[in-house]
Amino acid sequence: MAIARFPGLVIDCPDAGALAAFYGALLGWKVKADPTWAEIRPDDGSDCISFQQIDGYRPPEWPSQAVPQQMHLDLMVEDLDEGEKAVIELGGTKADTQPGTTFRVFLDPASHPFCLCVD
């Protein structure tokens, strides 16, 4: 029997609303934000990713570990080229280092690495 349920992921960032808007648009999820906290959820409310605004935020430096990535999201897509186009249009950037062929590494607007994956 589980002790807990409904795990949530909270991502530190310099602007909670802006980062929630980025991932909300990328996933097609609804955004709810206040000045220092935001969250995104799908229509059925089954999942949640939250964003916590941090003073003095230090963005990860990927692939270097001078400031570790600490976490990253893997997001499944049907087509890497189409996914890449959408990420760039939303304000993400493609990372210079691409270590695989079935996924691509991007940086969100707060420099957190995340991957679009087809496998």
N, C-alpha and C positions, 0 to 999 in steps of 0.2 A: 504494500500500500504506500502510495506517495505521501511524503510529509508536507510537501508544498505543491502548488500548481501555478499555472499561468506565469511562467518566467518572463521577465522583461529585460530588455537591453537598454542601458543608459549610456549615451555618448557625450563626453565632455567636449565643449566647443566655445568659440568666442562669441557666437551669435546664435542662440537656440532657435529662434524663429526662422532665420535664413537657412540653417542646415535642415530643419524639419521641412521647409518648403522644397528644398532640393530633393531629399529622399522621398517626400510625399509625391512629387511630380514623377520621379523615376519609377516608383512602385504603383502609382495610381491610388494612393491611400489618402484619407482625410487628415488634415492638419488641425491641431488645436494648440494654441500658443498663448503664453502670457510673457511678460518682459524677460524672465530668466529661465523659463522652462517651456518645453514644447514636446508634443508627442504626435506620432502618426499611427493610424490604425486602418485596416481594410474595412470595407463596408460591414462585414459580419462581426467585426470587433474581436476576432480570434487571436490576433497578435498585436504587439505594441513595441515600437521603438521610441525611446524618449531621448531628449536632448537637453543637457544641463549647461547653462551659460556659466563660464568660469572666468574670473578676473585673472589676468596674467597667464592665460592659456598659452602653452607651448606646443605648436603643431609637431606631429611625428615627422621624422626625416627618413623616408623610405627610398632605397633599400638599406641605407645606413642605419645603424642602431644608436647613433649619437643621441637621439630622442626616440625611444622605441615606439613602434606602431601600437602596442598594447592590445589591440584587437583589430579585426577587420571583418567586413561582411562579404560573403560570397552570394551573388545574385544570379539566378539562372535566367538565361535568355535563349530564344530560338536561333538568333543570328547575331554573331559578334559584330559584324560591320554595322548593322542597323542599331544595335545596342550602343556601340561606340558613338555613332552620330547623335543619338539622343542624349547621352551623357555630356558630350561637348556642348550641345545646344542648351543644356540646363546649367552649365557653368562648371562642370567637372573638367579635369585635364587627364590626358593619357600619360601614364608614367613613362619615363625614358627607358627603364629596365623592364623587359617583358620576358620572364623566365619560362613561359610555357606556350603551347599551341592550342589548347582547348579552353583557355581562359585569357583574359586581358586585365591588366592592373591599371586602375585609375586612381586619381586623388579627388576627394570631394572638395567643396569650397573651403573647408577648414583644414585641408591637407591630410585627412585620414585616408589611407589606402583602402580600396575595396576592389573586388574582382567581379567581372561579368564572366560567367561560365556557361559552356554548352555541354559539359560532361562532368 
